Amino acid sequence: MKARVHVMLKNGVLDPQGEAVRHALGSLGFDGVSGVRQGKVIDLDLTETDADKARASVTEMCEKLLANTVIESYTIELG
């Protein structure tokens, strides 16, 4: 089973990388961009075949390592 985790900074947390991208886009002539939030995507290949168990395992991975839950939120997609 495959899992994809999307990790983003929570709303209200400053995103200096996103702001740098927004500024760079403006410098390249893309003036219509008023905000950018940058995150990360993590793809996992799991041996688990039960979706509920896989989701529980990936959630634990996120809580312990993949996301800093104080400032980041995450979503999990299973496929």
C-alpha positions as CSV (number, residue, x, y, z in Angstrom):
1,M,0.0,0.0,0.0
2,K,1.2,3.5,-0.7
3,A,0.7,6.5,1.5
4,R,1.3,10.2,0.7
5,V,1.7,12.7,3.6
6,H,1.3,16.4,2.9
7,V,2.9,18.5,5.6
8,M,2.2,22.3,5.8
9,L,2.9,25.1,8.3
10,K,-0.2,25.9,10.3
11,N,-2.1,29.0,9.5
12,G,-0.6,31.9,11.4
13,V,2.9,30.5,11.4
14,L,5.3,32.6,9.4
15,D,6.6,30.9,6.2
16,P,9.9,32.6,5.2
17,Q,10.4,30.1,2.3
18,G,7.0,30.8,0.9
19,E,7.6,34.5,1.2
20,A,10.9,34.1,-0.7
21,V,9.2,32.2,-3.5
22,R,6.5,34.9,-3.7
23,H,9.1,37.6,-3.9
24,A,11.1,35.6,-6.6
25,L,7.9,35.1,-8.6
26,G,7.3,38.8,-8.5
27,S,10.8,39.5,-9.7
28,L,10.1,37.2,-12.6
29,G,7.1,39.2,-13.6
30,F,4.4,37.1,-11.9
31,D,2.7,39.9,-10.1
32,G,-0.6,38.2,-9.5
33,V,0.7,36.0,-6.6
34,S,-0.3,37.6,-3.3
35,G,0.8,34.7,-1.1
36,V,2.7,31.4,-1.1
37,R,2.8,28.6,1.5
38,Q,5.5,26.0,1.0
39,G,5.3,22.5,2.4
40,K,6.6,19.0,1.8
41,V,5.2,15.7,0.4
42,I,6.4,12.4,1.7
43,D,5.6,9.2,-0.2
44,L,5.7,5.9,1.7
45,D,5.6,2.4,0.5
46,L,4.0,0.3,3.2
47,T,3.8,-3.5,3.5
48,E,0.5,-3.2,5.5
49,T,-2.6,-4.1,3.4
50,D,-5.3,-3.1,5.9
51,A,-6.2,0.6,5.3
52,D,-7.1,1.3,8.9
53,K,-3.9,-0.2,10.3
54,A,-1.9,1.7,7.6
55,R,-3.5,5.0,8.5
56,A,-2.9,4.4,12.2
57,S,0.8,3.6,11.5
58,V,1.3,6.6,9.3
59,T,-0.4,8.9,11.8
60,E,2.0,7.6,14.4
61,M,4.9,8.3,12.1
62,C,3.7,11.9,11.5
63,E,3.2,12.5,15.2
64,K,6.7,11.2,16.1
65,L,8.9,12.2,13.2
66,L,7.4,13.4,9.9
67,A,5.7,16.6,11.2
68,N,6.4,19.1,13.9
69,T,2.9,19.1,15.2
70,V,3.4,22.3,17.2
71,I,3.8,24.4,14.0
72,E,2.8,22.0,11.2
73,S,-0.4,20.1,10.1
74,Y,-0.5,17.1,7.9
75,T,-2.9,15.1,5.8
76,I,-2.6,11.4,4.8
77,E,-3.7,9.9,1.5
78,L,-3.8,6.1,1.1
79,G,-3.8,4.4,-2.2
